[in-house]
Structures are given as C-alpha cells and as structure tokens.
Amino acid sequence: MFDLKKILNGRMNVPEPEVYPAGAAITPGMALTLSAGKLIACTGAKAPTHIAMGYAESGKNVAAAPVDSAQIYDVELSAAPTSLTEGDKVTIGTDSLTVTATKTDGVATIVALNGATAIGDKITVRF
C-alpha cells in the first residue's frame, strides 16, 4: 500500500481528493491511473496518476489523491532489495500496492531504503 508520508514544502499534508468511477475493484493505497475516465490499477513501468483513498467496486465512485512529485510515500517491497540503492528507480508491483526490485524502466525513485533487507519491508519512494 502506498502510504503518504509527507508532502515536501506543503502547507497541508493531505492532498485534495478527486472522485472518479472505478474501472475495477480498488482498495486504499493502490497506485492508479486514469483511463477512459475511470481509475484502474497501475502496475509495472507506468507512473500512477492517483493513489486510492478508499474502497470501491467496479463502476462505483472512489476518492483518490492525485500524485505529485513533492509527495513522499512509504511502500512495501514485493522482492528482496539486494541490489537497490537510494536514487534507483523501481517499477510498481503487479498488485499495485508494492514496488519491485526491478530497475529497468522504473517509475518510483527510492528516497530511503530504511534498512530494508527482505520482501515486505518498507522503503520510501516518490514519483
């Protein structure tokens, strides 16, 4: 789950939510992209446009926070971070709730590894 840690130089530490219909089932913290007017899961080497702020079934409206480069997120790893260093860019996991250790075509820049050594450990990223 992408958990907003802080907004750099932001007066408010909470982004203004936007509401769109869900293109599939959505859970809080999912990386999403807007496609044909609906929010869908964002995975791989595509940068998310939004992060889900609630649950929604397909076709139902869901609140989502627009992604901004000043936002810093804590997120779990879906793979061991053996070759990762701060500054590397990694892809989004297939569940849209994690990041991988894949650096090819990465979209999430690692801000801090936070001592991560295993799958499920949390690191800090920005888009």
GICOR-V145008 format. One record per backbone hydrogen bond with DSSP energy under -0.5 kcal/mol. CO is the residue of the C=O (numbers start at 1). NH is the residue of the N-H. If there is no record, write none. Layout:
BEGIN
CO_NH / CO_NH
END
This chain:
BEGIN
1_3 / 2_4 / 3_74 / 6_8 / 6_72 / 7_10 / 15_17 / 16_66 / 18_64 / 20_62 / 21_39 / 22_59 / 26_56 / 27_30 / 29_2 / 30_52 / 31_42 / 32_49 / 32_50 / 33_35 / 33_40 / 35_38 / 37_21 / 38_35 / 39_23 / 39_24 / 40_33 / 43_46 / 44_92 / 45_47 / 49_67 / 50_32 / 51_65 / 52_29 / 56_26 / 57_60 / 60_22 / 62_20 / 63_53 / 63_54 / 64_18 / 65_51 / 68_71 / 70_8 / 72_5 / 72_6 / 73_125 / 74_3 / 75_123 / 76_99 / 77_120 / 81_84 / 85_88 / 88_110 / 90_107 / 90_108 / 91_100 / 92_44 / 93_96 / 96_31 / 97_76 / 98_93 / 99_78 / 101_103 / 102_91 / 103_106 / 107_109 / 108_90 / 109_111 / 109_126 / 110_87 / 112_124 / 113_116 / 118_121 / 121_77 / 123_75 / 124_111 / 124_112 / 125_73 / 126_109
END
